[in-house]
Amino acid sequence: MAKVFGIDAGDLPDGVMVADCVVILRAMEPDGEPAIYIRRSEGLAVWDAIGLTTIALDTFRDNAQECFIPDDEDEEEVEEP
């Protein structure tokens, strides 16, 4: 299992080496307030970080939408009035 900034990055195929990353952390401040922290690899250009997060957003959105697409066999035909 690969580690990025000390965090498990899940299983990656054998031989894959992490080149750069963007990490978004949901955290709790000492006073109990929620916080978001964003970190990127040293040397990773802001434009490349934007590209990585855009790809991630598109992938997450596609995965979420698939949850709402009915299977063909579950679809019911609706008659038009």
N, C-alpha and C positions, 0 to 999 in steps of 0.2 A: 504494500500500500504506500503510495507516494505521500509525502508531507510537504505542505506549502506554508511557510511562516509557522511551522510547527503544528499545523492543522492537517488532519487526514484528508487527502484529496480523492479518496476512493480508489478503486482498482483501475489502473491504467494498463494498456497492453504492454507486454514484455518489451523492453528496449526503449520505451518512450521516456524522454527526458524533458522535464518542465523547463521551458525557456523563459517565459514571463507569466505574470498573473495579475489579476485584479481581484481583490478580496473586499467583500461588503460584510460588515459585522453589525449585528443587532446586539446592543449591549444595554446594561443598566448602570447608570451613574451611581456614585456612592450615596447621593441624596434620594435615590429611588426613581429618578427620571429616566425614561428610555432615551437611547441615543443610537445613532448610526455612525459608524466609522468606515471610511473607504481608504484602502491602501492599494498601492500598485508597486510592482517590481521596480527596484532602482534602475534607472535608465530607460524604462518603458515610456515612450512619448505619450503625451496626453491624447493625441489623435488615435494611437494604437489602443490605448485603454478604452476610449470611446467605442472603437470598433469591436473590441472584445465584449464589452457590456451590451452593445446593440445586438450582437449575435446571441448572447445569453438571453436577453429579453425576448427576442424573436422565438427562440427555442422554448422558453418557459411558456410564452403565450400560446404557441402551437400545441404544446403538451396539455395545457389547460383547456383549450378549445376542443381537443379530442375527447375529453371527458363528457362533452355535451353533444357529440355527434352520435346519433343512434346507429346501432348495427343494422344492416339491411333486413335481417329477419325480425328485428324488433319494431321496425317502422310500421305504422298503421296508416292505411290510406284514408285520407279525409276527403269526403265528397264536398264539392263546391255547392253552395246553396242555389 
